[in-house]
């Protein structure tokens, strides 16, 4: 399985900046699953949990209040207000 660059940024710090195999985010209309080579997308995120899946590693979870996701060929960027300091 291929992977993509994922960056999760909160006002306090960069929470995650590495490769991911899949990320699931709480979209305004429901959960969005992003895999490598996903079509370009910008979406609003609601309160919930970002789930980052990496090959052979434990899933990382980040609780957020709200935010945005931007999916491009070069990678995925999430700007979010985190509920906890990760």
Backbone atoms as SQL, in Angstrom:
CREATE TABLE atoms (id INTEGER PRIMARY KEY, chain TEXT, resi INTEGER, resn TEXT, atom TEXT, x REAL, y REAL, z REAL);
INSERT INTO atoms VALUES
  (1, 'A', 1, 'UNK', 'N', 0.849, -1.185, 0.000),
  (2, 'A', 1, 'UNK', 'CA', 0.000, 0.000, 0.000),
  (3, 'A', 1, 'UNK', 'C', 0.886, 1.236, 0.000),
  (4, 'A', 2, 'UNK', 'N', 0.536, 2.197, -0.810),
  (5, 'A', 2, 'UNK', 'CA', 1.298, 3.444, -0.833),
  (6, 'A', 2, 'UNK', 'C', 0.838, 4.367, 0.297),
  (7, 'A', 3, 'UNK', 'N', 1.578, 5.440, 0.477),
  (8, 'A', 3, 'UNK', 'CA', 1.246, 6.381, 1.547),
  (9, 'A', 3, 'UNK', 'C', 1.299, 7.798, 1.000),
  (10, 'A', 4, 'UNK', 'N', 0.964, 8.763, 1.846),
  (11, 'A', 4, 'UNK', 'CA', 0.972, 10.167, 1.457),
  (12, 'A', 4, 'UNK', 'C', 1.478, 11.003, 2.627),
  (13, 'A', 5, 'UNK', 'N', 1.901, 12.224, 2.339),
  (14, 'A', 5, 'UNK', 'CA', 2.341, 13.153, 3.382),
  (15, 'A', 5, 'UNK', 'C', 1.117, 13.736, 4.073),
  (16, 'A', 6, 'UNK', 'N', 1.114, 13.714, 5.400),
  (17, 'A', 6, 'UNK', 'CA', 0.010, 14.250, 6.188),
  (18, 'A', 6, 'UNK', 'C', 0.564, 15.204, 7.235),
  (19, 'A', 7, 'UNK', 'N', -0.030, 16.391, 7.294),
  (20, 'A', 7, 'UNK', 'CA', 0.333, 17.374, 8.308),
  (21, 'A', 7, 'UNK', 'C', -0.935, 17.800, 9.039),
  (22, 'A', 8, 'UNK', 'N', -0.899, 17.732, 10.368),
  (23, 'A', 8, 'UNK', 'CA', -2.012, 18.200, 11.203),
  (24, 'A', 8, 'UNK', 'C', -1.469, 19.349, 12.039),
  (25, 'A', 9, 'UNK', 'N', -2.073, 20.523, 11.868),
  (26, 'A', 9, 'UNK', 'CA', -1.597, 21.736, 12.531),
  (27, 'A', 9, 'UNK', 'C', -2.706, 22.314, 13.407),
  (28, 'A', 10, 'UNK', 'N', -2.350, 22.653, 14.647),
  (29, 'A', 10, 'UNK', 'CA', -3.263, 23.362, 15.548),
  (30, 'A', 10, 'UNK', 'C', -2.647, 24.739, 15.818),
  (31, 'A', 11, 'UNK', 'N', -3.378, 25.653, 16.425),
  (32, 'A', 11, 'UNK', 'CA', -2.784, 26.959, 16.738),
  (33, 'A', 11, 'UNK', 'C', -1.554, 26.850, 17.645),
  (34, 'A', 12, 'UNK', 'N', -1.474, 25.797, 18.444),
  (35, 'A', 12, 'UNK', 'CA', -0.376, 25.635, 19.375),
  (36, 'A', 12, 'UNK', 'C', 0.886, 25.054, 18.743),
  (37, 'A', 13, 'UNK', 'N', 0.698, 24.057, 17.820),
  (38, 'A', 13, 'UNK', 'CA', 1.871, 23.368, 17.280),
  (39, 'A', 13, 'UNK', 'C', 1.494, 22.455, 16.114),
  (40, 'A', 14, 'UNK', 'N', 2.505, 21.888, 15.503),
  (41, 'A', 14, 'UNK', 'CA', 2.290, 20.849, 14.495),
  (42, 'A', 14, 'UNK', 'C', 2.145, 19.536, 15.264),
  (43, 'A', 15, 'UNK', 'N', 0.979, 18.938, 15.176),
  (44, 'A', 15, 'UNK', 'CA', 0.681, 17.733, 15.941),
  (45, 'A', 15, 'UNK', 'C', 1.196, 16.481, 15.233),
  (46, 'A', 16, 'UNK', 'N', 1.159, 16.488, 13.893),
  (47, 'A', 16, 'UNK', 'CA', 1.587, 15.324, 13.116),
  (48, 'A', 16, 'UNK', 'C', 2.156, 15.814, 11.797),
  (49, 'A', 17, 'UNK', 'N', 3.309, 15.288, 11.418),
  (50, 'A', 17, 'UNK', 'CA', 3.920, 15.652, 10.141),
  (51, 'A', 17, 'UNK', 'C', 4.757, 14.466, 9.673),
  (52, 'A', 18, 'UNK', 'N', 4.102, 13.513, 9.003),
  (53, 'A', 18, 'UNK', 'CA', 4.768, 12.290, 8.556),
  (54, 'A', 18, 'UNK', 'C', 3.903, 11.607, 7.512),
  (55, 'A', 19, 'UNK', 'N', 4.325, 10.434, 7.102),
  (56, 'A', 19, 'UNK', 'CA', 3.565, 9.642, 6.139),
  (57, 'A', 19, 'UNK', 'C', 2.360, 8.994, 6.825),
  (58, 'A', 20, 'UNK', 'N', 1.298, 8.761, 6.044),
  (59, 'A', 20, 'UNK', 'CA', 0.121, 8.043, 6.524),
  (60, 'A', 20, 'UNK', 'C', -0.396, 7.174, 5.385),
  (61, 'A', 21, 'UNK', 'N', -1.030, 6.074, 5.731),
  (62, 'A', 21, 'UNK', 'CA', -1.627, 5.196, 4.727),
  (63, 'A', 21, 'UNK', 'C', -3.102, 5.549, 4.510),
  (64, 'A', 22, 'UNK', 'N', -3.719, 6.113, 5.546),
  (65, 'A', 22, 'UNK', 'CA', -5.127, 6.526, 5.472),
  (66, 'A', 22, 'UNK', 'C', -5.400, 7.489, 6.620),
  (67, 'A', 23, 'UNK', 'N', -6.298, 8.429, 6.382),
  (68, 'A', 23, 'UNK', 'CA', -6.760, 9.297, 7.459),
  (69, 'A', 23, 'UNK', 'C', -8.283, 9.392, 7.344),
  (70, 'A', 24, 'UNK', 'N', -8.941, 9.320, 8.497),
  (71, 'A', 24, 'UNK', 'CA', -10.397, 9.459, 8.560),
  (72, 'A', 24, 'UNK', 'C', -10.685, 10.694, 9.400),
  (73, 'A', 25, 'UNK', 'N', -11.487, 11.611, 8.838),
  (74, 'A', 25, 'UNK', 'CA', -11.777, 12.876, 9.518),
  (75, 'A', 25, 'UNK', 'C', -13.278, 13.073, 9.666),
  (76, 'A', 26, 'UNK', 'N', -13.687, 13.855, 10.686),
  (77, 'A', 26, 'UNK', 'CA', -15.115, 14.120, 10.887),
  (78, 'A', 26, 'UNK', 'C', -15.591, 15.280, 10.010),
  (79, 'A', 27, 'UNK', 'N', -16.000, 14.976, 8.792),
  (80, 'A', 27, 'UNK', 'CA', -16.508, 16.004, 7.886),
  (81, 'A', 27, 'UNK', 'C', -17.851, 16.530, 8.350),
  (82, 'A', 28, 'UNK', 'N', -18.208, 17.693, 7.893),
  (83, 'A', 28, 'UNK', 'CA', -19.468, 18.317, 8.294),
  (84, 'A', 28, 'UNK', 'C', -20.683, 17.455, 7.933),
  (85, 'A', 29, 'UNK', 'N', -20.592, 16.726, 6.810),
  (86, 'A', 29, 'UNK', 'CA', -21.694, 15.878, 6.354),
  (87, 'A', 29, 'UNK', 'C', -21.488, 14.410, 6.714),
  (88, 'A', 30, 'UNK', 'N', -20.439, 14.084, 7.454),
  (89, 'A', 30, 'UNK', 'CA', -20.135, 12.708, 7.821),
  (90, 'A', 30, 'UNK', 'C', -18.646, 12.442, 7.716),
  (91, 'A', 31, 'UNK', 'N', -18.231, 11.245, 8.095),
  (92, 'A', 31, 'UNK', 'CA', -16.813, 10.910, 8.061),
  (93, 'A', 31, 'UNK', 'C', -16.287, 10.843, 6.633),
  (94, 'A', 32, 'UNK', 'N', -15.043, 11.313, 6.461),
  (95, 'A', 32, 'UNK', 'CA', -14.353, 11.248, 5.172),
  (96, 'A', 32, 'UNK', 'C', -13.115, 10.378, 5.348),
  (97, 'A', 33, 'UNK', 'N', -12.953, 9.409, 4.470),
  (98, 'A', 33, 'UNK', 'CA', -11.753, 8.577, 4.469),
  (99, 'A', 33, 'UNK', 'C', -10.865, 8.989, 3.309),
  (100, 'A', 34, 'UNK', 'N', -9.636, 9.319, 3.588),
  (101, 'A', 34, 'UNK', 'CA', -8.696, 9.766, 2.563),
  (102, 'A', 34, 'UNK', 'C', -7.597, 8.712, 2.406),
  (103, 'A', 35, 'UNK', 'N', -7.432, 8.238, 1.186),
  (104, 'A', 35, 'UNK', 'CA', -6.402, 7.269, 0.833),
  (105, 'A', 35, 'UNK', 'C', -5.423, 7.919, -0.148),
  (106, 'A', 36, 'UNK', 'N', -4.267, 7.292, -0.398),
  (107, 'A', 36, 'UNK', 'CA', -3.347, 7.842, -1.395),
  (108, 'A', 36, 'UNK', 'C', -4.046, 8.039, -2.739),
  (109, 'A', 37, 'UNK', 'N', -3.667, 9.068, -3.456),
  (110, 'A', 37, 'UNK', 'CA', -4.200, 9.431, -4.779),
  (111, 'A', 37, 'UNK', 'C', -5.676, 9.859, -4.733),
  (112, 'A', 38, 'UNK', 'N', -6.138, 10.336, -3.581),
  (113, 'A', 38, 'UNK', 'CA', -7.503, 10.872, -3.469),
  (114, 'A', 38, 'UNK', 'C', -7.611, 12.122, -4.344),
  (115, 'A', 39, 'UNK', 'N', -8.798, 12.388, -4.855),
  (116, 'A', 39, 'UNK', 'CA', -8.985, 13.592, -5.672),
  (117, 'A', 39, 'UNK', 'C', -8.797, 14.841, -4.806),
  (118, 'A', 40, 'UNK', 'N', -8.363, 15.961, -5.392),
  (119, 'A', 40, 'UNK', 'CA', -8.225, 17.206, -4.625),
  (120, 'A', 40, 'UNK', 'C', -9.553, 17.583, -3.966),
  (121, 'A', 41, 'UNK', 'N', -9.460, 18.121, -2.750),
  (122, 'A', 41, 'UNK', 'CA', -10.653, 18.379, -1.947),
  (123, 'A', 41, 'UNK', 'C', -10.333, 19.392, -0.867),
  (124, 'A', 42, 'UNK', 'N', -11.302, 20.250, -0.567),
  (125, 'A', 42, 'UNK', 'CA', -11.243, 21.122, 0.613),
  (126, 'A', 42, 'UNK', 'C', -12.576, 20.952, 1.312),
  (127, 'A', 43, 'UNK', 'N', -12.550, 20.715, 2.632),
  (128, 'A', 43, 'UNK', 'CA', -13.791, 20.484, 3.368),
  (129, 'A', 43, 'UNK', 'C', -13.689, 21.027, 4.790),
  (130, 'A', 44, 'UNK', 'N', -14.834, 21.352, 5.347),
  (131, 'A', 44, 'UNK', 'CA', -14.950, 21.799, 6.735),
  (132, 'A', 44, 'UNK', 'C', -15.039, 20.564, 7.623),
  (133, 'A', 45, 'UNK', 'N', -14.386, 20.625, 8.774),
  (134, 'A', 45, 'UNK', 'CA', -14.442, 19.535, 9.737),
  (135, 'A', 45, 'UNK', 'C', -15.225, 19.972, 10.967),
  (136, 'A', 46, 'UNK', 'N', -15.935, 19.023, 11.563),
  (137, 'A', 46, 'UNK', 'CA', -16.687, 19.311, 12.787),
  (138, 'A', 46, 'UNK', 'C', -16.020, 18.622, 13.969),
  (139, 'A', 47, 'UNK', 'N', -16.583, 18.802, 15.137),
  (140, 'A', 47, 'UNK', 'CA', -16.054, 18.187, 16.354),
  (141, 'A', 47, 'UNK', 'C', -16.041, 16.668, 16.185),
  (142, 'A', 48, 'UNK', 'N', -14.928, 16.076, 16.555),
  (143, 'A', 48, 'UNK', 'CA', -14.806, 14.627, 16.444),
  (144, 'A', 48, 'UNK', 'C', -13.359, 14.192, 16.555),
  (145, 'A', 49, 'UNK', 'N', -13.052, 13.095, 15.882),
  (146, 'A', 49, 'UNK', 'CA', -11.753, 12.478, 16.014),
  (147, 'A', 49, 'UNK', 'C', -11.104, 12.256, 14.649),
  (148, 'A', 50, 'UNK', 'N', -9.851, 12.676, 14.532),
  (149, 'A', 50, 'UNK', 'CA', -9.044, 12.366, 13.346),
  (150, 'A', 50, 'UNK', 'C', -8.359, 11.034, 13.643),
  (151, 'A', 51, 'UNK', 'N', -8.479, 10.088, 12.727),
  (152, 'A', 51, 'UNK', 'CA', -7.836, 8.778, 12.898),
  (153, 'A', 51, 'UNK', 'C', -6.782, 8.616, 11.808),
  (154, 'A', 52, 'UNK', 'N', -5.532, 8.477, 12.224),
  (155, 'A', 52, 'UNK', 'CA', -4.425, 8.334, 11.286),
  (156, 'A', 52, 'UNK', 'C', -3.966, 6.886, 11.314),
  (157, 'A', 53, 'UNK', 'N', -4.009, 6.246, 10.151),
  (158, 'A', 53, 'UNK', 'CA', -3.613, 4.844, 10.060),
  (159, 'A', 53, 'UNK', 'C', -2.286, 4.737, 9.315),
  (160, 'A', 54, 'UNK', 'N', -1.354, 4.002, 9.928),
  (161, 'A', 54, 'UNK', 'CA', -0.030, 3.794, 9.354),
  (162, 'A', 54, 'UNK', 'C', 0.282, 2.307, 9.358),
  (163, 'A', 55, 'UNK', 'N', 0.892, 1.851, 8.308),
  (164, 'A', 55, 'UNK', 'CA', 1.221, 0.434, 8.168),
  (165, 'A', 55, 'UNK', 'C', 2.042, -0.054, 9.363),
  (166, 'A', 56, 'UNK', 'N', 1.594, -1.126, 9.954),
  (167, 'A', 56, 'UNK', 'CA', 2.292, -1.791, 11.060),
  (168, 'A', 56, 'UNK', 'C', 2.537, -0.905, 12.278),
  (169, 'A', 57, 'UNK', 'N', 1.743, 0.133, 12.434),
  (170, 'A', 57, 'UNK', 'CA', 1.861, 0.979, 13.625),
  (171, 'A', 57, 'UNK', 'C', 0.471, 1.187, 14.213),
  (172, 'A', 58, 'UNK', 'N', 0.432, 1.525, 15.480),
  (173, 'A', 58, 'UNK', 'CA', -0.832, 1.773, 16.151),
  (174, 'A', 58, 'UNK', 'C', -1.505, 3.007, 15.563),
  (175, 'A', 59, 'UNK', 'N', -2.815, 2.952, 15.450),
  (176, 'A', 59, 'UNK', 'CA', -3.579, 4.090, 14.927),
  (177, 'A', 59, 'UNK', 'C', -3.442, 5.285, 15.874),
  (178, 'A', 60, 'UNK', 'N', -3.188, 6.463, 15.314),
  (179, 'A', 60, 'UNK', 'CA', -3.091, 7.688, 16.128),
  (180, 'A', 60, 'UNK', 'C', -4.426, 8.415, 16.039),
  (181, 'A', 61, 'UNK', 'N', -4.918, 8.908, 17.174),
  (182, 'A', 61, 'UNK', 'CA', -6.193, 9.626, 17.213),
  (183, 'A', 61, 'UNK', 'C', -5.974, 11.012, 17.794),
  (184, 'A', 62, 'UNK', 'N', -6.637, 11.993, 17.188),
  (185, 'A', 62, 'UNK', 'CA', -6.534, 13.383, 17.639),
  (186, 'A', 62, 'UNK', 'C', -7.949, 13.942, 17.730),
  (187, 'A', 63, 'UNK', 'N', -8.345, 14.370, 18.906),
  (188, 'A', 63, 'UNK', 'CA', -9.662, 14.987, 19.111),
  (189, 'A', 63, 'UNK', 'C', -9.616, 16.443, 18.655),
  (190, 'A', 64, 'UNK', 'N', -10.638, 16.850, 17.892),
  (191, 'A', 64, 'UNK', 'CA', -10.685, 18.243, 17.435),
  (192, 'A', 64, 'UNK', 'C', -12.058, 18.857, 17.707),
  (193, 'A', 65, 'UNK', 'N', -12.084, 20.165, 17.782),
  (194, 'A', 65, 'UNK', 'CA', -13.326, 20.924, 17.930),
  (195, 'A', 65, 'UNK', 'C', -13.903, 21.277, 16.564),
  (196, 'A', 66, 'UNK', 'N', -13.031, 21.710, 15.650),
  (197, 'A', 66, 'UNK', 'CA', -13.428, 22.095, 14.298),
  (198, 'A', 66, 'UNK', 'C', -12.163, 22.289, 13.478),
  (199, 'A', 67, 'UNK', 'N', -12.339, 22.459, 12.156),
  (200, 'A', 67, 'UNK', 'CA', -11.169, 22.690, 11.331),
  (201, 'A', 67, 'UNK', 'C', -11.460, 22.568, 9.850),
  (202, 'A', 68, 'UNK', 'N', -10.379, 22.404, 9.082),
  (203, 'A', 68, 'UNK', 'CA', -10.459, 22.276, 7.623),
  (204, 'A', 68, 'UNK', 'C', -9.476, 21.207, 7.178),
  (205, 'A', 69, 'UNK', 'N', -9.792, 20.553, 6.067),
  (206, 'A', 69, 'UNK', 'CA', -8.872, 19.613, 5.447),
  (207, 'A', 69, 'UNK', 'C', -8.669, 20.033, 3.999),
  (208, 'A', 70, 'UNK', 'N', -7.405, 19.938, 3.547),
  (209, 'A', 70, 'UNK', 'CA', -7.079, 20.225, 2.156),
  (210, 'A', 70, 'UNK', 'C', -6.308, 19.024, 1.613),
  (211, 'A', 71, 'UNK', 'N', -6.861, 18.425, 0.557),
  (212, 'A', 71, 'UNK', 'CA', -6.223, 17.269, -0.074),
  (213, 'A', 71, 'UNK', 'C', -5.689, 17.709, -1.435),
  (214, 'A', 72, 'UNK', 'N', -4.390, 17.503, -1.651),
  (215, 'A', 72, 'UNK', 'CA', -3.744, 17.842, -2.923),
  (216, 'A', 72, 'UNK', 'C', -2.865, 16.668, -3.336),
  (217, 'A', 73, 'UNK', 'N', -2.354, 16.714, -4.563),
  (218, 'A', 73, 'UNK', 'CA', -1.447, 15.664, -5.034),
  (219, 'A', 73, 'UNK', 'C', -0.223, 15.541, -4.141),
  (220, 'A', 74, 'UNK', 'N', 0.279, 16.688, -3.642),
  (221, 'A', 74, 'UNK', 'CA', 1.494, 16.663, -2.830),
  (222, 'A', 74, 'UNK', 'C', 1.264, 16.185, -1.397),
  (223, 'A', 75, 'UNK', 'N', -0.006, 16.070, -0.975),
  (224, 'A', 75, 'UNK', 'CA', -0.286, 15.588, 0.375),
  (225, 'A', 75, 'UNK', 'C', -1.570, 16.157, 0.953),
  (226, 'A', 76, 'UNK', 'N', -1.754, 15.894, 2.233),
  (227, 'A', 76, 'UNK', 'CA', -2.968, 16.300, 2.947),
  (228, 'A', 76, 'UNK', 'C', -2.564, 17.197, 4.114),
  (229, 'A', 77, 'UNK', 'N', -3.302, 18.303, 4.263),
  (230, 'A', 77, 'UNK', 'CA', -3.053, 19.227, 5.360),
  (231, 'A', 77, 'UNK', 'C', -4.361, 19.439, 6.117),
  (232, 'A', 78, 'UNK', 'N', -4.286, 19.313, 7.446),
  (233, 'A', 78, 'UNK', 'CA', -5.445, 19.541, 8.302),
  (234, 'A', 78, 'UNK', 'C', -5.114, 20.679, 9.244),
  (235, 'A', 79, 'UNK', 'N', -5.944, 21.711, 9.236),
  (236, 'A', 79, 'UNK', 'CA', -5.828, 22.821, 10.180),
  (237, 'A', 79, 'UNK', 'C', -6.987, 22.668, 11.155),
  (238, 'A', 80, 'UNK', 'N', -6.692, 22.502, 12.433),
  (239, 'A', 80, 'UNK', 'CA', -7.757, 22.191, 13.380),
  (240, 'A', 80, 'UNK', 'C', -7.536, 22.834, 14.737),
  (241, 'A', 81, 'UNK', 'N', -8.640, 23.019, 15.421),
  (242, 'A', 81, 'UNK', 'CA', -8.623, 23.440, 16.819),
  (243, 'A', 81, 'UNK', 'C', -8.700, 22.164, 17.646),
  (244, 'A', 82, 'UNK', 'N', -7.619, 21.826, 18.315),
  (245, 'A', 82, 'UNK', 'CA', -7.561, 20.572, 19.076),
  (246, 'A', 82, 'UNK', 'C', -8.209, 20.760, 20.444),
  (247, 'A', 83, 'UNK', 'N', -8.864, 19.682, 20.937),
  (248, 'A', 83, 'UNK', 'CA', -9.499, 19.744, 22.249),
  (249, 'A', 83, 'UNK', 'C', -8.533, 19.380, 23.360),
  (250, 'A', 84, 'UNK', 'N', -7.450, 18.673, 22.990),
  (251, 'A', 84, 'UNK', 'CA', -6.448, 18.278, 23.967),
  (252, 'A', 84, 'UNK', 'C', -5.068, 18.581, 23.424),
  (253, 'A', 85, 'UNK', 'N', -4.143, 18.833, 24.307),
  (254, 'A', 85, 'UNK', 'CA', -2.765, 19.045, 23.868),
  (255, 'A', 85, 'UNK', 'C', -2.136, 17.682, 23.601),
  (256, 'A', 86, 'UNK', 'N', -1.878, 17.388, 22.321),
  (257, 'A', 86, 'UNK', 'CA', -1.316, 16.085, 21.952),
  (258, 'A', 86, 'UNK', 'C', 0.182, 16.095, 22.053);
